[in-house]
Amino acid sequence: MNLKRSLSLVTTAALTTVGLAALAAPAAHADEWACTYPAVCFFKDYERTGSFVDLTSGWQTLTSSKNATGAWNTRNDDGALLHFTNGKRLCLGPGDSRNDLRSIGTVDKIRIMDNPNC
């Protein structure tokens, strides 16, 4: 085998390993942050402050998670509609996470919906 082919195989193997590690990263965070399916979890500076699992027809008020810095929707096909005190709303789709909630406002309510697009 020539040197060019050997390097190509090594590069392909390395990229495959990196790609598989990237796919496994969300599951590792789920375990680390104790946010497991089918929850929508809230975080303040990467510390979990609460989780919600129920589909609801109305808003659920956040208590310890009010003013969270981030949220993660571990659900497969349900959207999580977040409400902010300034009236703004944000749809967190299945598998989505955000760590910039305070740049939008103060999150104060959640509604988990049987719709990936909220």
C-alpha positions in Angstrom: 0.0 0.0 0.0 1.4 3.4 -0.9 1.9 6.3 1.6 -0.9 8.4 0.1 -3.5 5.6 0.4 -2.4 4.8 4.0 -2.8 8.4 5.0 -6.2 8.5 3.3 -7.4 5.5 5.3 -6.0 6.9 8.6 -7.8 10.3 7.9 -11.1 8.5 7.1 -10.9 6.4 10.3 -10.1 9.5 12.4 -13.0 11.5 10.8 -15.4 8.6 11.4 -14.3 8.4 15.0 -14.9 12.1 15.5 -18.3 11.9 13.8 -19.4 9.0 16.0 -18.2 10.9 19.1 -20.2 14.0 18.0 -23.4 11.9 17.6 -22.9 10.4 21.1 -22.4 13.8 22.8 -26.1 14.7 23.4 -26.6 11.4 25.2 -23.6 12.0 27.3 -24.9 15.4 28.3 -28.3 13.9 29.0 -26.8 11.6 31.6 -24.4 14.2 33.0 -27.2 16.7 33.4 -29.8 14.2 34.5 -32.1 15.2 31.6 -33.5 12.0 30.1 -36.2 11.3 27.6 -39.0 12.4 27.5 -38.2 15.6 29.5 -37.7 19.2 28.7 -35.1 20.4 31.1 -34.1 23.9 32.2 -30.6 25.0 33.2 -29.0 27.9 35.0 -25.3 28.1 34.0 -25.3 24.4 33.1 -26.9 23.2 36.3 -30.3 21.5 35.9 -33.0 23.5 37.7 -36.1 21.5 36.6 -37.7 19.2 34.1 -41.2 18.9 32.6 -42.7 15.9 30.9 -46.5 16.4 30.5 -48.3 17.4 27.4 -50.6 20.3 28.3 -53.3 22.3 26.8 -52.2 25.4 28.8 -49.1 26.9 30.3 -47.1 25.4 33.2 -45.5 28.0 35.4 -41.8 27.7 36.0 -40.7 28.1 39.6 -37.0 27.1 40.3 -36.4 27.3 36.5 -37.7 30.8 36.0 -35.0 32.9 34.3 -33.1 29.8 33.1 -30.1 30.4 30.9 -30.8 27.3 28.8 -33.3 24.6 27.9 -33.1 21.2 26.2 -36.0 19.2 24.7 -35.1 15.5 24.8 -38.5 14.5 23.3 -38.6 12.8 19.9 -41.6 14.4 18.3 -43.1 17.0 20.6 -42.3 20.7 20.7 -41.9 22.8 23.8 -43.2 26.3 23.6 -41.4 28.7 26.0 -43.0 31.9 27.2 -41.1 34.9 28.4 -42.2 37.7 30.7 -41.8 40.2 27.9 -44.4 38.4 25.9 -42.0 36.7 23.5 -42.3 33.0 22.7 -39.8 30.4 21.5 -40.5 27.0 20.0 -37.9 24.4 21.1 -38.3 21.5 18.6 -37.6 17.8 19.3 -33.9 17.3 20.3 -33.3 21.1 20.3 -31.4 23.0 23.0 -30.7 26.7 23.6 -28.2 28.3 26.0 -29.1 31.9 25.2 -32.5 32.2 26.8 -31.6 35.3 28.8 -30.8 37.2 25.6 -34.5 36.7 24.7 -35.9 37.6 28.1 -36.9 35.9 31.4 -38.5 32.5 30.6 -41.4 31.9 33.0 -43.7 29.3 31.4 -43.7 26.2 29.2 -46.2 24.3 27.2 -45.2 20.9 25.8 -47.3 20.2 22.6 -48.0 17.2 20.5 -46.5 19.1 17.5 -42.8 19.4 16.7 -43.3 22.9 15.4 -45.3 24.1 18.4 
